[in-house]
Amino acid sequence: MSSSHSIGKMAEEEQRKKIPLVPENLLKRRKAYQALEATQAKRALLEKKEQRKGKDLKFKRLEWFLHDAWRQKRDKVRLRRLEVKPHDLEMPDEHSLAFVVRIQRINGVVQRTIARLRLKKIFSGVFVTVTPQTIKTLRIVEPYMTWGFPNLKSVRELILKRGQAKVKNKVIPLTDNTVIEEHLGKFGVICLEDFIHEIAFPGKNFQVISGFLCPFHLSVARHASKNRIGFLKEVGSPSYRGEHINQLIRQLN
């Protein structure tokens, strides 16, 4: 009796453990939905590949190659002349900080120098100290850059509006004093005001502090893409500007 009673209990437990049945029409809907999702994912992947192929293949006119070759030849001649007869700019006594802005596309032989200045994109800018080596570097990239001496107001406006830093492979805006203190506290920089002061009045730790700051991506007018020549006329020619660089910073900030 006991064995038959236990068998009956086990049968009842098995019935309770049975998975509830799902209606057949619901199973068909699920299967159709999964097939539709798989088809859409495959189509999206193919479209992405086609877009990548389309981006890689760009039509370039013959005039572009001629202009590129002419610019490379011009850069080689200009650099050779600088080596033979350098025209050094007089070192300013009252200025120790310069702001460099790239305003031209680069197809010449000075791309490595541009990479050292961290100006990989057009209308980007960086702060540099005024030294004989810096002046020589700026002479090399002169046809593509404009530079001058910013005042404290321009430095403050640029950092407050467009200041960014790269922390753990992430670009973050400079709005938190704790981030500045964590990375630059050992140099005596614990807040944003200290950071602005160290940039505006370069000291012995300028290279480290300016390296913590990402290049500034300046704002470009909406009509620049449609009327590039007109916009470049508004910006001005690439050259040394002195204190007039502050006007360009107001225009592009």
Stockholm file with secondary structure:
# STOCKHOLM 1.0

chainA/1-253         MSSSHSIGKMAEEEQRKKIPLVPENLLKRRKAYQALEATQAKRALLEKKEQRKGKDLKFKRLEWFLHDAWRQKRDKVRLRRLEVKPHDLEMPDEHSLAFVVRIQRINGVVQRTIARLRLKKIFSGVFVTVTPQTIKTLRIVEPYMTWGFPNLKSVRELILKRGQAKVKNKVIPLTDNTVIEEHLGKFGVICLEDFIHEIAFPGKNFQVISGFLCPFHLSVARHASKNRIGFLKEVGSPSYRGEHINQLIRQLN
#=GR chainA/1-253 SS CHHHHHHHHHHHHHHHHSCCCCCHHHHHHHHHHHHHHHHHHHHHHHHHHHHHHHHHCCCCCHHHHHHHHHHHHHHHHHHHHHHHSCCCCCCCSSCCEEEEEECSCCCSSCHHHHHHTTCCSTTEEEEEECCHHHHHHHHHTGGGEEEECCCHHHHHHHHHHHCEEEETTEEEESCCHHHHHHHHGGGTCCSHHHHHHHHHSCCTTHHHHHHHBCCEECCCCGGGTTCHHHHHHHHCCSSEEETTHHHHHHHHC
#=GC SS_cons         CHHHHHHHHHHHHHHHHSCCCCCHHHHHHHHHHHHHHHHHHHHHHHHHHHHHHHHHCCCCCHHHHHHHHHHHHHHHHHHHHHHHSCCCCCCCSSCCEEEEEECSCCCSSCHHHHHHTTCCSTTEEEEEECCHHHHHHHHHTGGGEEEECCCHHHHHHHHHHHCEEEETTEEEESCCHHHHHHHHGGGTCCSHHHHHHHHHSCCTTHHHHHHHBCCEECCCCGGGTTCHHHHHHHHCCSSEEETTHHHHHHHHC
//
